[in-house]
C-alpha cells in the first residue's frame, strides 16, 4: 500500500494502557453510583473518549455526575499509569523501521497522551505531532480526528495508514478514507478481536509490532 503518513492510536497501540484505564474507570464509576466492571467498560467504551462515555452514562441515568468526576478520572488514570504503564512490545523496532512520518491520533486528552508517551520513553518519537479528540467536534468513530491529524501533517487522507486496536478507531479511519490496520497485541485483546476489527474494515490485523513495517 502507498503511504505518506502513519497515524497511530495511543492507548493499546503505542502503550499497553487499556486494561489499566478500563479498570480505573470501572472503579471510579462504581464509587460514584454506577456499578460497572472492567470488562463492561472495555466492551462499551474502548476506543472512545472518556467525555463521550460519561455523557452516555449520564443520559442513561438521567442525571449529571459531579463536575469534578472527569478531572478525578484523569488524575486516577495518570496515577496508575505512573506506576504500571509500559510500551507495547517492539513498538520502537517498528518506529525505527518506518520510513514515513508518524503522528498520534487518540481519544485521550492531550495531557494523557503526553504523559503516557513520556512515561514510556516514546515522546521524542512523535514530538509535537500528537492530536486528541478534544481538538475536534466529534471523536471516534467519526472521521474528524483522523482528518484533522492528516491536515496538520500535510498528508492526503487516501495516502494515510491508521494503526488502531478498536472498532470505533477502525470505523473512523475508514470513514476518513484511510486504510486501517488492526493491532491485536495489547494485553486487553481477547479471542475474536481480530475478526471484529476486520469486520469493521481493517485491511489486515497483526499481533506483533515487528510485522508492521512489512505490512505497510
Residue pairs with C-beta under 8 A, 6 or more apart in sequence:
1 161
1 179
1 203
1 216
2 159
3 100
3 159
3 160
3 161
3 179
3 216
4 100
4 101
4 155
4 156
4 159
4 160
5 100
5 101
5 102
5 103
5 150
5 153
5 155
5 159
5 160
5 161
6 98
6 100
6 101
6 102
6 103
6 160
6 161
6 162
6 163
6 216
7 102
7 103
7 104
7 105
7 146
7 149
7 150
7 160
7 161
7 162
7 163
7 173
7 178
8 14
8 102
8 103
8 104
8 105
8 162
8 163
9 47
9 104
9 105
9 106
9 107
9 162
9 163
9 164
9 165
9 166
9 169
10 17
10 104
10 106
10 108
10 113
10 116
10 117
11 17
11 18
11 21
11 106
11 107
11 108
11 116
11 165
12 18
12 46
12 88
12 165
12 166
12 183
12 186
12 188
12 189
13 88
13 163
13 164
13 165
13 183
13 186
14 87
14 88
14 91
14 104
14 116
14 117
14 120
14 122
15 85
15 86
15 87
15 88
15 116
15 117
15 119
15 120
15 122
16 85
16 86
16 87
16 88
16 186
16 187
17 81
17 85
17 116
18 42
18 46
18 165
18 186
18 187
18 188
19 38
19 187
19 188
20 77
20 80
20 81
20 84
20 85
21 77
21 80
22 38
22 39
22 41
22 42
22 45
22 46
22 188
23 38
23 41
23 80
24 73
24 76
24 77
24 80
25 36
25 41
25 45
25 50
25 53
25 73
25 77
26 36
26 37
26 38
26 40
26 41
27 76
28 69
28 72
28 73
28 76
29 35
29 36
29 41
29 57
30 36
32 65
32 66
32 69
34 57
34 61
41 53
42 188
44 53
44 56
45 52
45 53
45 56
46 165
46 166
46 167
46 168
46 188
47 107
47 140
47 141
47 164
47 165
47 166
47 167
47 168
47 169
48 107
48 139
48 140
48 141
48 166
48 168
49 107
49 108
49 133
49 134
49 139
49 140
50 70
50 73
50 74
50 107
50 108
50 109
51 70
51 133
51 134
51 139
52 107
52 133
52 139
54 65
54 69
54 70
54 73
57 65
58 64
58 65
74 109
74 111
74 112
77 112
78 111
78 112
78 115
81 115
81 116
81 119
82 119
85 116
85 119
85 120
86 120
87 120
87 121
87 122
88 183
88 185
88 186
88 209
89 185
89 208
89 209
90 208
90 209
90 210
91 122
91 209
92 122
92 125
93 209
93 210
94 209
94 210
94 212
94 213
95 102
95 122
95 125
97 212
97 213
98 212
98 213
98 216
100 161
100 216
101 129
101 153
101 155
102 125
102 126
102 129
103 126
103 129
103 130
103 131
103 149
103 152
103 153
104 113
104 117
104 126
104 129
104 130
104 131
104 149
105 131
105 132
105 145
105 146
105 148
105 149
105 162
106 112
106 113
106 130
106 131
106 132
106 133
107 132
107 133
107 139
107 140
107 145
107 168
107 169
108 116
108 132
108 133
109 132
109 134
110 130
110 132
110 134
110 135
113 130
113 132
114 123
114 130
117 123
117 125
117 126
117 130
129 152
129 153
131 145
131 148
131 149
131 152
132 145
133 139
133 140
133 145
135 145
135 148
136 142
136 144
136 145
136 148
137 144
138 144
139 145
140 166
140 168
140 169
140 171
140 172
141 167
141 168
141 169
141 171
141 172
141 175
142 172
142 175
143 172
143 173
143 175
143 176
143 177
144 172
145 172
146 157
146 160
146 162
146 172
146 173
146 176
146 178
147 157
147 176
150 156
150 157
150 160
150 176
150 178
157 176
157 177
157 178
158 177
158 178
160 176
160 178
160 179
161 178
161 179
161 180
161 181
161 216
162 169
162 170
162 173
162 176
162 178
162 179
162 180
162 181
163 180
163 181
163 183
163 212
164 170
164 173
164 180
164 181
164 182
164 183
164 197
164 202
165 182
165 183
165 184
165 186
165 188
165 189
165 193
165 197
166 197
167 196
167 197
167 200
169 180
170 180
170 182
170 197
170 200
170 201
170 202
171 200
171 201
173 179
173 180
173 201
174 180
174 200
174 201
179 203
180 200
180 201
180 202
180 203
181 202
181 203
181 204
181 205
181 206
181 212
181 215
181 216
182 193
182 194
182 197
182 198
182 200
182 202
182 204
182 205
182 206
183 205
183 206
183 207
183 209
183 212
184 193
184 194
184 197
184 205
184 206
184 207
185 206
185 207
185 208
185 209
189 207
194 205
194 207
197 205
198 204
198 205
204 215
206 212
206 215
